[in-house]
């Protein structure tokens, strides 16, 4: 005999369904939170670009101030990490394999390609997201909590133009320079490993250094980090503008901005690399 489901069981199932729907409608629950974040970031990006191309340079002073602050704050961490990665990953790991075939000098040709296409942009962007991105979110978030953003709007000052745009633009402009410095720091680390651990010579290393690298790799890498820099700045600014009240809200927004930036960078990097190799197949062979 089949047991019947009573009214209490039906009511319980209905209550669970209603609770599930209510949970999905709460802010911060995916996928609704992801859609809202994507739309908000796109809106801030469009507004920032619109302010950039509009007449007037009222943001110029703040831009230079942010540029002077941003570059020294990221230069040492980015170059040190690139040097260590070049020394350990390409130099030691790649050198051990290359030396087994008597071709230790060939790792010199691998280093610039690896750092230009993937390692350099990803390392640079990760460090910038953790340092400058979190700083942007914390500063704008603190201003939002103190209602300074609202006060600027009441006074007729556009916060996107005078507060967000200089930070985003300074971060974007700095990224290509930092990427090139990371490239040479990584190659220096690879050189150190090849010479100190595997008996290569600097002359042989530099002779093979750019044998597989083309200008397409260089400009493709620079365009990628410019895109990454704009993304980090816009995401960080959006998280600061939408911060929840209180000190806990600022800390939560900083954490969310770093995570969102890293996820966006990883996703765009995969798509960008596939498009790059599809549009320029000669870059995959170095010819």
ABEGO torsion letter per residue (X at the ends): XBBBBBAAAAAAAAAAAAAAAAAAABBGBOAAAAAAAAAAAAAAAAAAAAAAABBEAAAAAAAAAAAAAAAAAAAAAAAAAAAAAAAAAAAAAAAAAAAAAGAAAAAAAAAAAAAAAAAAAAAAAAAAAAAAAAAAAAAAAAAAAAGAAAAAAAAGBBAAAAAAAAAAAAAAAAAAAAAAAAAAAAAAAAAAAAAAAAGBBAAAAAAAAAAABBAAAAAAAAAAAAAAAAAAAAAAAAAAAABBBEAAAAAAAAAAAAAAAAAAAAAAAAAAAAAAAAABAAAAAGX
